[in-house]
Amino acid sequence: MNRCSPRYLLPICALAGCLSLALPAAAQVATVVAPQVGARNFPANVQYGELEINQIPNAQLNGKPLRTAPGFRLFSAENRLIFAHTVQGQRLRVAYVIETSTQWLLTAWILKPEEIAQIPRH
């Protein structure tokens, strides 16, 4: 039976050790672009409107009844994840994303006054 002789074992272990150290270091080399202070990037399919959370999962968007998705996420004006029941009954200007297959509300961002002023008009 042929086995790896000890003279090959040391170079193989050394090579494996070098590769295991080099791969994580290569993965860390990434260019990070700092976002503008206070700026939020919304997805390309974002829409804008007025949201009122009723009793979860029921809500109204632009005066029309709508359901929130089971994984619904609501972000405050400071871009923090908040519980939807904390703004229940309030009318909020939001950017939102609708889930395409169910037409349920998937994500909403409460807008700041300066973001409301920059909403594209159709």
C-alpha positions in Angstrom: 0.0 0.0 0.0 1.4 3.4 -1.0 1.2 6.1 1.6 2.3 9.7 1.6 5.9 9.8 2.8 6.8 12.2 5.6 9.0 14.2 3.2 5.8 15.4 1.3 3.7 15.9 4.4 5.5 19.1 5.7 5.3 21.1 2.4 1.6 20.1 2.0 0.7 21.2 5.5 2.7 24.5 5.0 0.9 25.1 1.7 -2.5 24.4 3.3 -1.7 26.7 6.2 -0.7 29.6 3.9 -3.9 29.2 1.8 -6.1 29.1 4.9 -4.6 32.4 6.0 -4.7 34.1 2.6 -8.4 33.4 1.8 -10.0 35.3 4.6 -7.6 38.2 4.0 -8.6 38.3 0.4 -12.2 38.3 1.3 -11.8 41.4 3.5 -10.4 43.5 0.6 -13.6 45.4 -0.4 -14.3 48.9 -1.3 -16.8 50.5 1.1 -18.6 53.6 -0.1 -19.8 55.7 2.9 -23.4 56.7 2.5 -24.3 60.4 2.8 -25.2 61.4 6.3 -29.0 61.1 6.7 -29.6 59.7 3.2 -31.5 56.5 2.7 -31.4 54.3 -0.4 -34.7 52.9 -1.3 -35.2 49.9 -3.7 -35.8 50.6 -7.4 -39.4 49.4 -7.1 -40.4 51.7 -4.2 -43.6 53.6 -4.3 -44.8 56.5 -2.2 -48.1 57.1 -0.3 -50.0 57.5 2.9 -50.2 54.5 5.3 -52.5 54.0 8.2 -52.0 50.8 10.3 -55.3 49.5 11.6 -55.4 46.2 13.4 -52.4 44.1 12.2 -52.5 42.6 9.5 -55.0 45.2 8.2 -53.9 48.6 7.0 -54.9 51.3 4.6 -52.6 52.6 1.8 -53.8 55.7 0.0 -57.3 55.1 1.5 -57.6 51.6 0.1 -57.6 48.5 2.4 -54.5 46.4 2.3 -52.9 43.5 4.2 -49.4 43.5 5.6 -47.2 40.5 4.8 -46.3 38.1 7.6 -42.7 39.4 7.4 -43.8 43.1 7.3 -41.1 45.5 8.3 -41.7 49.2 9.2 -38.7 51.6 9.5 -38.9 54.9 11.4 -37.7 58.2 10.0 -34.4 57.5 11.7 -34.2 54.2 9.7 -34.8 52.0 12.8 -37.0 48.9 12.7 -40.1 49.6 14.8 -43.2 47.7 15.8 -46.2 48.5 13.6 -48.6 48.6 16.6 -46.7 51.6 18.0 -48.0 53.8 15.1 -51.4 52.2 14.9 -54.1 54.8 13.9 -51.6 57.4 12.6 -51.5 58.6 9.0 -47.9 58.3 7.9 -46.2 59.4 4.6 -44.2 56.4 3.6 -42.1 54.8 0.9 -43.3 51.3 0.5 -42.8 48.0 -1.4 -45.6 45.7 -2.2 -45.0 41.9 -2.5 -45.6 41.1 -6.1 -47.3 37.7 -5.9 -49.7 38.5 -3.0 -50.0 42.3 -3.3 -49.4 42.6 0.4 -47.4 45.3 2.0 -43.9 44.0 2.6 -41.8 47.0 3.7 -42.5 50.6 4.6 -40.2 53.5 5.5 -41.7 56.5 7.4 -40.4 59.5 5.5 -38.7 62.6 6.8 -40.0 66.1 5.7 -37.0 66.6 3.4 -37.6 63.1 1.8 -41.3 64.0 1.3 -40.2 67.2 -0.5 -38.0 65.1 -2.9 -40.8 62.6 -3.9 -41.0 62.5 -7.7 -44.3 63.8 -9.0 -46.0 62.0 -11.8 
